[in-house]
């Protein structure tokens, strides 16, 4: 019993309070994400140019798909890496 309680205490210590995430685009009522807005697209990419996942950015599914499409189009036109 003592070993289990110590293990649970360690796990509980590691966890941090989850901050509720909300989609920035939904809050701003954005219907379309423009691929020419390189500054906005760069915020949702890593330093190496990978698209950040939803669980980190907090985007909803629809806006994450639009964002991915916009980033891919901007890469083709060489606006972002």
C-alpha positions in Angstrom: 0.0 0.0 0.0 2.7 2.5 0.9 4.4 2.0 -2.5 1.2 2.7 -4.4 0.6 6.0 -2.5 4.1 7.2 -3.1 3.7 6.5 -6.8 0.4 8.4 -7.0 1.9 11.4 -5.2 4.7 11.5 -7.8 2.3 11.4 -10.7 0.1 14.1 -9.1 3.1 16.3 -8.6 4.1 16.1 -12.2 0.6 17.1 -13.5 -0.2 20.8 -13.9 -3.6 22.3 -14.0 -4.8 22.2 -17.6 -5.6 25.6 -19.0 -8.8 25.6 -21.1 -7.9 26.2 -24.7 -10.1 28.0 -27.1 -9.8 28.6 -30.9 -8.4 32.0 -31.6 -10.1 32.1 -35.0 -13.5 31.2 -33.6 -13.2 34.0 -31.0 -12.3 36.5 -33.8 -15.1 35.0 -36.0 -12.7 34.3 -38.9 -14.3 32.4 -41.8 -11.2 32.1 -44.0 -7.5 32.0 -43.2 -5.6 33.8 -46.0 -2.3 32.2 -47.1 -0.8 35.6 -47.8 -0.8 36.6 -44.1 2.6 35.2 -43.4 2.9 36.7 -39.9 -0.2 34.8 -38.6 0.8 31.6 -40.3 4.3 31.7 -38.8 2.8 31.7 -35.2 1.4 28.3 -35.9 4.7 26.7 -37.1 7.7 25.5 -35.3 11.2 26.9 -35.9 11.8 24.2 -38.4 8.6 25.0 -40.3 6.4 22.2 -39.1 2.7 22.8 -38.5 1.9 22.8 -34.8 -0.8 20.3 -33.7 -4.3 21.2 -32.4 -3.6 20.0 -28.9 -0.9 22.6 -28.5 -2.5 25.6 -30.4 -6.0 25.0 -29.2 -7.6 25.4 -32.6 -10.9 23.8 -33.5 -10.9 21.1 -36.2 -12.3 23.3 -39.0 -9.8 26.1 -38.4 -6.9 23.7 -38.0 -7.7 22.3 -41.5 -7.9 25.8 -43.0 -4.7 26.7 -41.3 -2.8 23.7 -42.6 -4.1 24.3 -46.2 -3.0 28.0 -45.9 0.4 27.1 -44.7 0.9 24.6 -47.5 -0.2 27.1 -50.1 2.2 29.7 -48.5 5.0 27.2 -48.7 4.4 26.8 -52.5 4.5 30.5 -53.0 7.6 30.7 -50.7 6.0 33.1 -48.2 6.8 30.8 -45.2 9.3 27.9 -44.7 
